[in-house]
Amino acid sequence: MIYDKHLFICTNQRAEGAARKSCGEVHGMQIVDAFKKKLKQLNLPVKIRAQRSGCLDICDWGQTLVIYPEGVFYTGVELTDVDEIINEHLIGNRIVERLRLK
């Protein structure tokens, strides 16, 4: 199946005591689950897949995800941002600038 939009949400967990943080430590899987649940509820006419990913190598800025085909990276993502990303970016095709990796 080919998707119109594809979200990769970092769920990487580094070893305890690692020098750098990792997205999975905070709420990586919760965000994956929130995107999947909301997208299923909306039953949009476009094909969108949200899935977990390994390290996107920018965990220093907080929970990270990337959306393709645009290649837009979002950082510092919280559970409370899921609806905004869906409504603005996935449905409205408008980048959520306050979360975009600059």
Secondary structure, DSSP 4 states (H G I P E B T S, - for coil): ---SEEEEEE---PPTT-SS--HHHHTHHHHHHHHHHHHHHHT-SS-EEEEEES--S-GGGSS-EEEETTTEEE-S--GGGHHHIIIIIIIT----TTTB--
